[in-house]
Amino acid sequence: MKDKDLDRAVAAEKSIFRYGDNIEKIPNRFKKDKSVLIWLINRSHIILKFADESLKKDKSFVIKAVKTNFPAFEYVDESLKKDKSFILKLVKLRPDIYELLDESLKKDKSIVLEAVKAQGQLLNLVDESFKKDKSIVLEAVKSDGDALQYADESLKKDKSFVIKAVEENFPAFEYVDESLKKDKSFILKLVKLRPDIYELLDESLKK
């Protein structure tokens, strides 16, 4: 931020927060000031609610605002909230907005895929049908091995899928079905591919 922008931002911050979180009284002169608003959004996502309506529809500004403080997404113009191509871009940058999306977009496979690629733990929030989808779950596990805990139980028992998942991210083994963890012939195959799972094996197999 340039010095002159910083001065304006500080002035805006003082006028808004002087008597507590008096956010709704943001001075009109700052409602279209992008650099000042981003500065303020960093402090409180609610600032976007009181920004000029034109900025809530401005894609480049919205991207900066949501990157700065993702709950600001709540105050983005409705037209952008339903713009699939725009949402895809935003989810790549801030996957945590997934939980704030319109229900129709939460069930869009391409959006779910981008969300779990970036943040595997989001598998916990997706529709149950996606928890059975091998491509979705595998991408989530690539991102975070612990994501396997949220997969459908059928996948945790699926030998071919478990092999792929553990190959990608060996800590996923912790969430594999117990029947497979005690299957010696299966574990032998798995140890050849990922010897680092040895530390996670049942004590009987370690011996």
Secondary structure, DSSP 8 states (H G I E B T S, - for coil): --HHHHHHHHHHHHHHHTTSS-GGG--GGGTT-HHHHHHHHTT-GGGGGGS-HHHHT-HHHHHHHHHH-GGGGGGS-HHHHT-HHHHHHHHHH-GGGGGGS-HHHHT-HHHHHHHHHH-GGGGGGS-GGGGG-HHHHHHHHHH-GGGGGGS-HHHHT-HHHHHHHHHH-GGGGGGS-HHHHT-HHHHHHHHHH-GGGGGGS-HHHH-
